[in-house]
Amino acid sequence: MIATPGQTVGPFFGYALPFPGGELLVPTSHPRAVRLHGTVRDGNGDGIPDALVELWQADEAGRVVQAPGSLQRDGYTFTGFGRTPVDATGDYSFTTLVPGAEDGRAPFFAITVFARGLLNRLFTRAYLPGDADLLAADPLLASLPAERRDTLVATPEPDGFRFDIVLQGDGETVFLHYPGERPRRSPGH
């Protein structure tokens, strides 16, 4: 028997993927709202115009919301989930809260990327800069070679953080493998 060839993720159709307010985990008027934004880039450094980015995070106290209704947007319930397509230049943006530390780990945003050419979604994290001791003690960051850790640390900006996602090549973002997920396979890896 001959195996059926694999299919890549996408193309995406607009029906039911982006939802109204998907990029707003909190309203922009929230007193502690911050912006997490960046560009999804290919191996040439060009923005990928048809990616979809999901954000999962703990609340300000470091609690991960485990209740149903992650698409709920009522102005006061924080669900810790957002989803947004990138624009024509590969840029994405979320309005959210700064996540608290979970169980002594450095605070981070969990990010999932779907894009053309991928055989499966990609998982990564955007750690918050600032607390060098907490970053150094984080088990995931500590398990990486020193020269790769910076690909998982966001850059502070006046209104929040910037986190560019590089899918391959120089400065490639570290991508994570979770049990039960098929490992990522790409040229040169």
Helices and strands as residue ranges (DSSP letters): E 34-41, E 52-57, E 81-85, E 91-96, E 108-114, E 122-127, H 132-137, H 139-142, H 146-149, G 150-152, E 155-157, E 160-162, E 165-166
